[in-house]
Amino acid sequence: MLPAAWVYFANALCWFSVAASGRWPLVLLALAPGLAFAACGSAAIRNPENRRLAHLAALAAAASALLTFPLLAAGHGAYFSVVFLASAASWMIAGRAAAIPDAAGDLPSESPVLWAHAGADAAILGSFHLSLVRVPPGELARVREELTAARSLCREAGWLDNPTTFHTPPSGLPDPLRSTPRRSAGLRYEWLRAKSTYVPAAEACGALRWRARVRNRTTHAWWVPQENPDAPWVICVHGFGLGRPLLDFHALAARRLHRAHGCNLLFPVLALHGPRARGVVSGDGFFSGDPVDTLNAVAQSVHDIRHWLAWVLDRAHDPPAMFGVSLGAYLAALVAALEAGSGGDRIGRVLLGTPLVDIEEALWLHGPAFWHEAACEAGINREDVRDLFRAISPLSLPPPAIPAAMFVAQADRLIPPGQAQDLARHWKDVQMARVPSAHVTYRLVPELRGVLRAHLPGGPSPTRAAGSRWDRSRGPMR
């Protein structure tokens, strides 16, 4: 296999050949991607193990492929074919180079098809590197002080040893509730809005700064109703960066669950996402490098999801299922564990897709090296962050006694390998499936339909081994 650097250089040469045609529109079109790939090739020679470079190269490959279509429209079919193929090769090579080694330091053995899937993960990470706002170095002293104060408070209050007590359950139903009919992705839905009743634990947990986020004080949800009043319910929890109806409905297979499974669907919007975002980028501030902000973002998302769960239970005939992907799977696992600890059958089953399980590990893995160095110089260390996040970790809570399943992506480039297995070991008898995709491309593989049929309402009853959760007296929810 050619080193990644030579593939990037070949892509740059293709674009420079287009520029050499002498036509000014082509010169202007070709220079930017050509220089970008030349820079990626040079950097790959100096540091071939740099995954961050692979992320940016995949993003450049995506932009390069899009820029080939003006060539086709202008009648330059030969240029289009050569440059598009070179861009596709760079995409696949970047997907391969972005692989995350396992605990033993070994890289996964994958096919070129999985490299193509992995290119999507790498490009998404490349866009995060360029778009997400991190805490500026000048504020790291404040971050360290708040981290120390929040960690001390959580330890003294017993929240790190018993995280259930950190998450105060909401009372009553979302109120005042406002509803607006809308349509997206071929589905009619109701846009629900209510006041979020989440209150940060104390001033030591950044309460004053958190309450200053005005748009985040309103909790939102998309409700896709069924005409049948007895239809089962699924609460769908979106991943990081989503929180828009079109994106949420695609990521969580809304049309299939609504039409083929016959389910009522509710999509809570996470804190700092969608209409609650503080800027243009949905989710900005959730993973900014400020551990106390991440603590509040997770805690508020859990609080609001549990509030919408109460709203669903007020209408449903049976406990709803929960289906979350990525960050949404993390939150669904937390909610399932907390509701199980509060007693009662409030959730029927849970399906976790490509789950994030350890936030601290994922943030440290994908954060820029210069920011890590600045954080360490400011006195922020991973052990303190990991200790604080015990208050919001599903691994710190007892496993829920409900049917549970998860699916993991074979070519995942966002979540470190082993995180899903850590949760499976903690929950003991969770059903696990592997799909031949990357973290963000699971919707493209047909295996997902079988997973949804087996583990969510409306599908045929799955066959389970004796002694599994699915054989317990309550069984899968109908």
C-alpha positions, -999 to 999 in steps of 0.1 A, spaced: 0 0 0 14 34 -10 22 58 19 -5 84 24 19 112 15 24 100 -20 -14 97 -26 -18 133 -14 10 145 -36 -6 127 -66 -38 145 -59 -20 178 -57 -3 170 -90 -37 164 -107 -50 198 -96 -18 215 -106 -22 199 -140 -56 215 -142 -41 248 -133 -14 244 -159 -40 245 -186 -37 283 -185 -74 290 -184 -79 315 -155 -112 300 -142 -95 266 -140 -64 281 -124 -84 298 -97 -104 266 -91 -74 243 -89 -49 263 -68 -66 259 -34 -71 221 -34 -37 216 -51 -19 236 -24 -39 219 4 -29 184 -8 7 195 -13 7 206 24 -9 174 35 17 153 17 46 173 32 31 170 67 25 133 62 62 127 54 72 145 85 47 128 108 30 98 91 12 88 124 -6 121 128 -43 113 129 -53 149 130 -36 154 96 -56 124 83 -88 142 95 -79 174 76 -68 154 45 -102 136 44 -120 170 47 -98 183 18 -107 152 -2 -144 158 3 -140 194 -9 -118 183 -37 -144 158 -50 -171 185 -49 -148 210 -68 -145 185 -97 -181 189 -108 -175 224 -122 -149 208 -144 -176 183 -157 -201 212 -162 -175 231 -182 -169 201 -205 -136 190 -191 -145 153 -187 -110 140 -186 -99 164 -159 -131 155 -139 -124 118 -141 -87 119 -131 -91 144 -103 -123 128 -89 -105 94 -87 -75 110 -71 -98 126 -45 -115 93 -38 -82 77 -33 -71 104 -9 -104 100 10 -99 63 14 -62 67 24 -71 93 50 -98 70 64 -72 43 68 -47 67 83 -72 79 109 -76 44 125 -74 44 163 -51 17 177 -65 -6 204 -52 -10 239 -23 -31 227 -14 -5 201 -25 -26 172 -44 -11 142 -76 -29 129 -75 -51 98 -100 -36 74 -110 -37 38 -109 -8 13 -147 -6 16 -143 1 53 -116 27 46 -142 45 24 -166 45 53 -139 57 76 -132 86 54 -165 101 65 -155 99 101 -122 115 94 -138 143 74 -163 150 103 -134 152 127 -116 175 103 -146 198 103 -147 198 141 -110 208 142 -118 239 121 -152 249 135 -154 240 172 -145 268 196 -122 257 224 -115 276 257 -88 302 248 -55 297 267 -61 329 286 -91 313 304 -74 281 314 -65 294 349 -103 300 354 -110 265 341 -85 250 365 -100 268 395 -136 258 386 -125 222 380 -108 220 414 -138 236 431 -164 214 413 -144 183 420 -141 191 457 -178 199 460 -188 167 442 -166 146 464 -178 163 496 -214 159 486 -209 122 478 -219 126 442 -187 109 429 -194 78 450 -232 78 444 -238 97 411 -275 90 413 -278 117 439 -261 143 416 -290 140 391 -321 155 407 -351 141 388 -375 167 374 -410 171 389 -442 172 370 -445 176 332 -428 202 309 -447 234 314 -457 257 299 -458 236 268 -459 252 233 -464 233 201 -460 242 164 -468 218 135 -439 214 111 -428 191 83 -393 177 75 -379 147 56 -414 137 45 -427 135 81 -452 157 99 -441 166 134 -448 189 163 -421 212 176 -425 212 213 -410 238 236 -410 243 274 -390 258 301 -360 237 312 -361 232 350 -325 222 353 -305 241 379 -267 236 382 -257 220 415 -239 250 429 -220 281 421 -188 260 423 -202 241 392 -202 273 371 -239 280 378 -238 317 371 -221 313 338 -243 284 328 -275 303 336 -263 332 314 -270 310 283 -305 323 276 -314 302 246 -304 270 266 -330 277 292 -357 264 268 -360 227 262 -371 215 228 -384 182 213 -397 170 179 -427 147 182 -437 125 153 -471 112 163 -491 81 151 -528 81 146 -531 49 166 -534 58 203 -520 24 213 -489 27 191 -456 21 210 -432 50 218 -395 54 211 -375 83 226 -347 90 201 -316 108 214 -295 125 187 -257 127 187 -232 156 190 -236 184 165 -272 175 154 -304 188 170 -321 198 138 -352 178 126 -338 169 92 -305 156 106 -321 139 136 -347 121 115 -320 107 92 -296 97 120 -322 79 140 -341 63 111 -373 82 118 -392 73 87 -385 35 92 -395 36 128 -426 57 122 -439 39 90 -425 3 91 -425 -1 129 -456 21 136 -440 40 165 -447 73 181 -413 91 181 -400 118 204 -367 136 197 -354 156 227 -329 183 217 -297 182 238 -284 212 257 -265 237 235 -278 220 204 -301 231 176 -324 260 187 -306 260 220 -271 265 204 -252 296 215 -239 302 179 -240 289 144 -225 255 152 -249 231 170 -233 217 201 -206 244 204 -196 246 241 -206 210 249 -170 198 244 -151 231 245 -123 219 268 -140 232 299 -148 202 321 -174 220 342 -193 232 311 -193 196 299 -206 184 333 -235 209 331 -242 201 295 -245 164 302 -265 169 334 -290 193 318 -294 170 288 -302 141 311 -326 162 332 -345 174 301 -347 140 286 -362 126 318 -387 155 318 -398 146 283 -399 109 294 -425 120 320 -445 137 292 -443 104 271 -454 83 301 -484 105 306 -496 95 271 -481 60 265 -498 27 273 -465 10 279 -430 22 289 -412 36 259 -380 24 243 -349 45 241 -327 47 211 -296 69 211 -265 72 189 -230 84 198 -234 111 224 -271 103 224 -263 67 233 -242 79 262 -271 100 275 -296 72 268 -275 48 289 -273 74 317 -311 80 317 -318 42 316 -296 36 346 -309 66 366 -346 56 359 -338 20 369 -323 33 401 -354 54 409 -376 24 408 -405 14 385 -407 3 349 -404 37 332 -383 25 302 -391 -6 283 -358 -13 265 -328 6 253 -307 5 221 -274 22 219 -258 29 186 -220 35 182 -220 45 218 -197 70 234 -189 57 269 -158 76 282 -160 114 274 -126 122 289 -108 96 268 -125 107 235 -118 144 242 -82 138 250 -78 116 219 -91 142 194 -81 174 210 -52 194 194 -18 188 209 -11 225 215 -43 228 236 -32 197 256 1 213 263 -15 246 274 -39 228 296 -11 208 313 9 240 318 -22 256 335 -24 226 359 -53 208 343 -47 171 343 -67 141 329 -70 124 363 -89 153 378 -112 155 348 -119 118 348 -127 120 385 -152 148 380 -168 129 352 -177 100 374 -208 120 384 -220 118 348 -206 84 337 -229 54 329 -201 32 342 -205 47 377 -242 37 379 -257 3 385 -268 -14 352 -306 -11 344 -326 -44 346 -342 -39 312 -336 -54 277 -305 -37 264 -286 -39 231 -260 -19 212 -244 -19 178 -208 -8 171 -192 3 139 -163 -18 127 -144 12 112 -152 38 139 -128 67 139 -145 88 166 -149 64 195 -118 46 208 -120 8 204 -130 -9 237 -154 17 250 -185 -2 240 -170 -34 254 -165 -16 287 -202 -7 289 -212 -42 278 -191 -57 306 -206 -33 331 -241 -41 320 -232 -78 317 -258 -93 294 -263 -66 268 -268 -78 233 -241 -65 209 -240 -64 171 -212 -52 147 -221 -33 115 -197 -29 86 -196 9 87 -179 39 103 -192 60 132 -214 82 110 -222 59 81 -242 32 99 -273 43 81 -259 33 48 -256 -4 56 -285 -28 54 -275 -46 86 -290 -17 106 -325 -26 96 -321 -60 112 -308 -44 144 -338 -21 145 -363 -49 139 -347 -70 166 -344 -44 193 -370 -17 189 -408 -19 191 -427 -29 159 -402 -55 147 -406 -92 150 -397 -107 184 -360 -116 184 -349 -151 193 -327 -149 224 -305 -173 242 -319 -188 274 -311 -167 304 -307 -134 286 -326 -103 294 -350 -109 266 -362 -141 284 -373 -123 315 -409 -123 324 -417 -88 310 -399 -95 277 -397 -71 248 -423 -43 248 -449 -47 221 
